Amino acid sequence: MQEERDYSSHALFRGIILLGFFLLLFRLLVSGNITFYIAPKMVPFSYFALVILLVLGLMQLWRSGSKNSEELYCNCGFSHSQTGSPLQTFIIYFIFILPVLTGLWFPETVLDSSIVAKRGIVYGSVLHSPPSFVNDDEKGTSFDLTDPLVDTAEIEANISEEFIDNTESDEDIYYEDDYSQDYLDELKDELLASKKIIVSEERYLDITNSIYAYLDSFIGKEIEIVGFVYKDPELEENQFVIARFGITCCVADASVYGILSTMDEMFEVEEDEWVRATGYLSKINLDDWDYPHLQITEIEKVEEPENPYIN
């Protein structure tokens, strides 16, 4: 009889924990903050998990209150009585209770620049630390952006006008289709034909990867991009990275995608502030690799997007 009471108590605890996870997941789905933790394409699986957690939690509560011993045990021939000391039992349950309590009590937060410093930044499809040189192949010269004696306005002046004027359409481009490697070349042609490249949230990785793959072709193109500010300590005061976090499955696999940017005149922006920047593309060279660089001509502060992550 004592064993049955003990097992009933454990079934009760397990039911409460399962319902706790149900409430946590339900709260995230209702508030929409579930996208702070997982990619939007994974959200449908969360509804499936929500139902399973509710069913299992209710089943455990029902079993804990049952007076029929056959409903407590599965009659599989093995003992399911709890073993170990009370301290071990407490630690095991606490491991499951802790994420429920922290998830319900603490507010959801968005990944910020503190994570960037640890994970590095992906420029195009290559992971690297913030670069410090910009090259202009048209003039055959190289500028050290970390050198305070360098006038960054000279970089834009050296960008060939033929790239800036090489447009076939006065309309800005917005992209909403799903990503496919097959249309990378087609995407390049569309981008080059536009007067200004708008890096939309839906096509952030598509466009940045296309720019990286055909960087020489995009030098001098006007581009508009939205992201949060990351200031590397080694950069000059008027230099920073405009970045976005991209997640494939969940925040555990989050990567940081960004572009090094420079302003002629210092516009006061704080780290982690969201901005919309417009400027012309040049390129930087780091360890014999070329990466995109944005020479900013206009910049403004904006509100954090409803979904700050890209995927």
C-alpha positions as CSV (number, residue, x, y, z in Angstrom):
1,M,0.0,0.0,0.0
2,Q,2.8,2.4,0.8
3,E,4.4,1.6,-2.5
4,E,1.2,2.5,-4.3
5,R,1.0,5.8,-2.5
6,D,4.6,6.6,-3.4
7,Y,4.0,5.8,-7.1
8,S,0.8,7.9,-7.0
9,S,2.8,10.8,-5.7
10,H,5.4,10.4,-8.5
11,A,2.6,10.2,-11.1
12,L,1.2,13.4,-9.7
13,F,4.5,15.2,-9.9
14,R,5.1,14.1,-13.4
15,G,1.6,15.2,-14.5
16,I,2.2,18.7,-13.0
17,I,5.6,19.0,-14.8
18,L,4.1,17.9,-18.1
19,L,1.2,20.4,-17.7
20,G,3.8,23.0,-16.8
21,F,5.6,22.5,-20.1
22,F,2.1,22.6,-21.8
23,L,1.4,26.0,-20.2
24,L,4.9,27.3,-21.1
25,L,4.5,26.3,-24.8
26,F,0.9,27.5,-24.9
27,R,2.0,30.9,-23.6
28,L,4.8,31.2,-26.2
29,L,2.4,30.3,-29.0
30,V,-0.4,32.7,-28.0
31,S,2.1,35.6,-27.5
32,G,3.9,34.8,-30.8
33,N,7.2,34.8,-28.9
34,I,7.8,31.2,-29.9
35,T,9.7,32.6,-32.9
36,F,12.3,33.9,-30.4
37,Y,13.3,30.3,-29.9
38,I,12.6,28.4,-33.0
39,A,12.3,29.0,-36.8
40,P,8.8,29.8,-38.1
41,K,8.9,26.6,-40.2
42,M,9.2,24.6,-36.9
43,V,6.1,26.2,-35.3
44,P,3.6,23.7,-36.6
45,F,5.5,20.9,-34.8
46,S,5.0,22.9,-31.6
47,Y,1.2,22.5,-31.9
48,F,1.6,18.8,-32.1
49,A,3.9,18.9,-29.0
50,L,1.3,21.0,-27.2
51,V,-1.4,18.4,-27.7
52,I,0.9,15.5,-26.6
53,L,2.0,17.4,-23.4
54,L,-1.6,18.0,-22.5
55,V,-2.7,14.4,-23.1
56,L,0.2,12.9,-21.2
57,G,-0.1,15.4,-18.3
58,L,-3.8,14.6,-17.8
59,M,-3.1,10.9,-18.0
60,Q,-0.6,11.2,-15.2
61,L,-2.9,13.2,-13.1
62,W,-5.7,10.7,-13.7
63,R,-3.5,7.8,-12.8
64,S,-2.3,9.5,-9.6
65,G,-5.8,9.7,-8.3
66,S,-6.8,6.2,-9.3
67,K,-7.7,3.6,-6.6
68,N,-7.1,0.7,-8.9
69,S,-3.6,-0.6,-8.7
70,E,-3.9,-2.1,-12.2
71,E,-4.2,1.4,-13.5
72,L,-1.0,2.5,-11.7
73,Y,1.2,-0.2,-13.1
74,C,1.6,-1.4,-16.6
75,N,1.9,-5.1,-15.6
76,C,5.0,-5.5,-17.7
77,G,6.8,-7.7,-15.1
78,F,9.2,-5.0,-13.9
79,S,9.0,-2.8,-10.8
80,H,8.4,0.9,-11.4
81,S,8.9,1.9,-7.8
82,Q,11.2,5.0,-7.3
83,T,14.7,4.1,-6.2
84,G,17.4,6.3,-4.7
85,S,17.5,8.8,-1.9
86,P,15.0,11.7,-1.5
87,L,17.8,14.1,-2.5
88,Q,18.4,12.2,-5.8
89,T,14.6,12.3,-6.4
90,F,14.5,16.0,-5.7
91,I,17.4,16.7,-8.1
92,I,15.9,14.7,-10.9
93,Y,12.5,16.5,-10.7
94,F,14.2,19.9,-10.2
95,I,16.0,19.5,-13.5
96,F,12.6,19.3,-15.3
97,I,10.9,21.9,-13.1
98,L,13.7,24.6,-13.6
99,P,13.1,25.3,-17.3
100,V,9.3,25.6,-16.7
101,L,9.8,28.1,-13.9
102,T,12.4,30.2,-15.7
103,G,10.3,30.2,-18.9
104,L,7.2,31.3,-17.1
105,W,8.8,33.9,-14.8
106,F,11.5,35.5,-16.9
107,P,10.7,37.6,-20.0
108,E,11.7,36.5,-23.5
109,T,14.8,38.3,-24.9
110,V,16.2,38.6,-28.4
111,L,19.8,37.5,-29.1
112,D,22.1,40.6,-29.2
113,S,25.6,41.7,-29.9
114,S,27.0,39.9,-26.9
115,I,26.4,36.7,-28.8
116,V,28.0,38.1,-31.9
117,A,31.3,38.6,-30.1
118,K,31.4,34.9,-29.2
119,R,30.1,33.3,-32.4
120,G,31.6,35.6,-35.1
121,I,29.9,36.9,-38.2
122,V,29.0,35.2,-41.4
123,Y,29.8,37.4,-44.4
124,G,28.0,35.8,-47.3
125,S,28.6,32.1,-46.9
126,V,32.0,32.3,-45.0
127,L,32.5,32.6,-41.3
128,H,35.1,35.2,-40.3
129,S,35.9,37.9,-37.8
130,P,35.3,41.5,-38.7
131,P,37.6,42.5,-41.5
132,S,39.8,45.6,-41.5
133,F,40.7,46.4,-45.2
134,V,38.8,47.6,-48.2
135,N,40.1,47.3,-51.7
136,D,39.1,49.1,-54.9
137,D,40.1,47.0,-57.9
138,E,39.2,49.9,-60.3
139,K,42.0,52.0,-58.9
140,G,44.3,49.2,-57.7
141,T,44.5,50.6,-54.2
142,S,43.8,49.4,-50.7
143,F,42.4,51.3,-47.8
144,D,42.9,50.3,-44.1
145,L,39.6,51.1,-42.5
146,T,41.1,50.9,-39.0
147,D,43.6,53.6,-39.9
148,P,42.3,56.9,-38.5
149,L,44.2,58.8,-41.3
150,V,42.1,57.2,-44.0
151,D,39.3,59.3,-45.4
152,T,36.5,56.9,-46.1
153,A,34.9,59.4,-48.4
154,E,37.7,58.6,-50.8
155,I,36.4,55.0,-51.1
156,E,33.1,56.1,-52.4
157,A,34.8,58.6,-54.7
158,N,36.8,55.8,-56.2
159,I,33.8,53.7,-57.0
160,S,33.3,53.6,-60.7
161,E,30.3,55.6,-61.9
162,E,29.5,53.0,-64.5
163,F,28.4,50.6,-61.8
164,I,26.2,53.2,-60.1
165,D,24.5,54.2,-63.4
166,N,24.3,50.6,-64.7
167,T,20.6,50.2,-64.0
168,E,17.7,49.1,-66.3
169,S,14.8,49.8,-63.9
170,D,13.8,52.6,-61.6
171,E,11.8,50.3,-59.4
172,D,13.1,48.9,-56.1
173,I,13.0,45.1,-55.8
174,Y,11.3,43.2,-53.0
175,Y,11.7,39.4,-52.8
176,E,9.2,37.0,-51.3
177,D,9.8,33.6,-53.0
178,D,11.3,30.6,-51.3
179,Y,15.0,30.1,-51.6
180,S,16.4,27.9,-54.4
181,Q,20.0,27.5,-55.5
182,D,18.8,27.2,-59.1
183,Y,17.7,30.8,-59.4
184,L,20.9,32.3,-58.0
185,D,22.1,33.5,-61.4
186,E,18.6,34.8,-62.2
187,L,18.5,36.6,-58.9
188,K,21.9,38.2,-59.7
189,D,20.5,39.6,-63.0
190,E,17.4,40.9,-61.2
191,L,19.5,42.6,-58.6
192,L,21.8,44.2,-61.1
193,A,18.9,45.5,-63.1
194,S,17.4,47.3,-60.1
195,K,18.2,50.9,-59.2
196,K,18.4,50.1,-55.5
197,I,18.6,46.6,-53.9
198,I,16.2,46.3,-51.0
199,V,17.4,43.4,-48.7
200,S,14.0,42.2,-47.5
201,E,13.6,39.9,-44.5
202,E,12.1,37.2,-46.7
203,R,15.1,37.1,-49.0
204,Y,17.9,38.3,-46.7
205,L,20.1,35.2,-47.1
206,D,19.3,34.9,-50.8
207,I,20.3,38.4,-51.6
208,T,23.4,38.5,-49.4
209,N,24.6,35.2,-50.7
210,S,24.1,36.4,-54.3
211,I,26.1,39.5,-53.5
212,Y,28.9,37.5,-52.0
213,A,29.0,35.1,-54.9
214,Y,29.2,37.8,-57.5
215,L,30.8,40.6,-55.5
216,D,32.7,42.2,-58.3
217,S,29.5,42.6,-60.3
218,F,27.8,44.4,-57.4
219,I,30.5,47.0,-56.6
220,G,28.9,50.4,-56.8
221,K,25.3,49.2,-56.5
222,E,23.0,51.1,-54.1
223,I,21.6,48.9,-51.3
224,E,19.2,49.3,-48.4
225,I,19.5,46.9,-45.5
226,V,17.9,46.7,-42.0
227,G,19.7,45.1,-39.0
228,F,21.1,45.7,-35.5
229,V,24.3,47.5,-34.8
230,Y,27.4,45.6,-33.7
231,K,30.5,47.6,-32.8
232,D,33.7,45.6,-32.7
233,P,36.2,47.2,-30.3
234,E,38.9,47.1,-33.1
235,L,36.8,49.1,-35.5
236,E,36.9,52.9,-35.8
237,E,34.1,55.0,-34.3
238,N,32.3,55.5,-37.6
239,Q,32.5,51.8,-38.4
240,F,30.2,49.0,-37.3
241,V,28.5,45.8,-38.6
242,I,24.8,45.8,-39.6
243,A,23.8,42.3,-38.6
244,R,20.9,39.8,-38.3
245,F,20.6,36.5,-36.6
246,G,19.6,33.6,-38.8
247,I,18.2,30.3,-37.4
248,T,17.6,27.1,-39.2
249,C,15.9,25.1,-36.4
250,C,16.2,27.0,-33.1
251,V,18.4,29.6,-31.4
252,A,20.9,26.9,-30.5
253,D,22.0,26.9,-34.1
254,A,21.8,30.7,-34.6
255,S,24.4,32.3,-36.9
256,V,25.1,36.0,-37.3
257,Y,25.0,37.4,-40.8
258,G,26.2,40.9,-41.4
259,I,28.0,43.5,-43.5
260,L,30.7,45.8,-42.4
261,S,29.6,49.4,-42.8
262,T,31.3,52.8,-42.8
263,M,29.8,56.3,-42.5
264,D,31.5,59.6,-43.7
265,E,29.9,61.5,-40.9
266,M,29.3,59.9,-37.5
267,F,25.6,59.2,-36.9
268,E,25.1,58.4,-33.3
269,V,24.0,54.8,-33.0
270,E,24.3,52.6,-30.0
271,E,25.2,48.9,-30.0
272,D,22.1,46.7,-30.5
273,E,20.0,49.5,-31.9
274,W,18.1,48.7,-35.1
275,V,18.9,50.8,-38.2
276,R,17.9,51.1,-41.8
277,A,21.0,52.0,-43.8
278,T,21.4,52.9,-47.5
279,G,24.7,53.2,-49.3
280,Y,26.9,51.8,-52.0
281,L,28.7,48.5,-52.1
282,S,32.5,48.1,-52.3
283,K,34.6,45.2,-51.0
284,I,37.0,44.5,-48.3
285,N,39.9,42.0,-48.4
286,L,40.8,39.8,-45.5
287,D,43.3,36.9,-45.6
288,D,43.0,36.9,-49.4
289,W,39.2,36.7,-49.4
290,D,36.9,39.5,-50.6
291,Y,33.8,40.5,-48.6
292,P,31.1,43.1,-49.2
293,H,31.4,46.5,-47.6
294,L,28.7,49.1,-47.3
295,Q,29.7,52.8,-47.7
296,I,26.6,54.4,-45.9
297,T,25.0,57.5,-47.4
298,E,21.8,57.5,-45.3
299,I,20.9,55.9,-42.1
300,E,17.9,56.0,-39.7
301,K,16.9,54.3,-36.5
302,V,14.0,51.9,-36.7
303,E,12.0,49.7,-34.4
304,E,13.0,46.1,-33.9
305,P,11.1,43.9,-36.4
306,E,8.3,41.7,-35.1
307,N,10.4,38.7,-36.0
308,P,14.1,39.8,-35.5
309,Y,15.5,36.6,-36.9
310,I,15.9,35.5,-40.5
311,N,15.7,31.9,-41.8
